Amino acid sequence: MIGAFDRLSLPLLRVLPAEHAHRLAIRALSLVPLPSPPADDARLAVRAFGLDFPNPVGMAAGFDKNAEAGEAVLRLGFGFTEIGTVTPKPQQGNPRPRLFRLTEDGAIINRMGFNNDGAARVRERLSARPQKGIIGVNIGANKDAVDRIADYVSLIGVFAPVAAYFTVNISSPNTPDLRNLQQSARLDELLARVIEARDQHGTTPVLLKIAPDLTLQELDDITRLARQRGIDGMVISNTTIARPGSLKGPDAGEPGGLSGRPLFDLSTRMLAETYVRVEGAFPLIGVGGINCGACALTKIRCGASLVQLYSALVYRGLGMVADIKRHLVAQLDQSGSTLSEIVGTDAARMTAGPWPVL
């Protein structure tokens, strides 16, 4: 069924403006009754952050911003999905156009600006769903917030009863000065207050999502504080503000965050650098440029217990999820290893190599 959907939908979606196509895809998934996916090979199961994932392949935040299609996404064969970014108050985001395909590059540029329905409406949708499958909530601050850290704290209380985990998004380039929260003093205060709020409402895992554009000194500070404050994991990484000289798309100069294939090398290097600094204190999710099974395997070998993708679905379709899982199973068959045994096996080698050139 997914193959037929891809064959019918991809040509149509590609001729529509990018944001219209995205909206149509969400609408279709929320309306079309999808069958349950085939059971995953037991060797793909992952336990991380105290949660049991049926497979390591997740839908990244940014696709289902308002929790409209969470169940449908899980029925596509994903092991988990992450909704959001959600802010306390509804937010329109940045002016349109704000989403651009770079088809020749297998990439996307977005400057959406945390457009979402707001915490109350999203909480209603999550509360109404059957509590099956893992849906994480990516949280952020409103653009006009006087105390942005207070926004994150408030969202912990709102979503604690319905979120499988939280991702604290301080790395989007599309909210002015948001990335300043990655600086040591602000980050320490943020993590302290978020963890305190989480502890008041239960044990929901808290993850931190960082940018790929950090210096190694900044990464040293972030991982040190993450370990000291006892967060449960990190997501590596968000989009990049860099623009590789190799980009061919006519919209390559548009402001915003770049995702997709050109981000793979940089995000994977940052993943490996994070893995060696974390020293097993908590698991990592690898994101950025995954468009095939080999890419997912590389992320795992460089330190990811789980992976997420989104941009490549625009070009390769939903069938890519099953392709990635088949590739992982084939590699496990060939090596005789388990997934947990190969996590991070190439991280040290990766960090010893030259820095990726964008």
Secondary structure, DSSP 8 states (H G I E B T S, - for coil): -HHHHHHHHHHHHHHS-HHHHHHHHHHHHHHS---------GGG-EEETTEEESSSEEE-TTSSTTSSSHHHHHHTT-SEEEEEEE-SS-B--S-S--EEEEGGGTEEEE---S-B--HHHHHHHHHHS-S-S-EEEEE---TT-SSHHHHHHHHHHHHTTT-S-EEEE---TTSTTGGGGGSHHHHHHHHHHHHHHHHHH----EEEEE-TT--HHHHHHHHHHHHHHT--EEEE---BS---TT--STTTT-SSEEEEGGGHHHHHHHHHHHHHHHTTSS-EEEESS--SHHHHHHHHHTT-SEEEE-HHHHHH-THHHHHHHHHHHHHHHHH---HHHHTTTTHHHHHHS-----
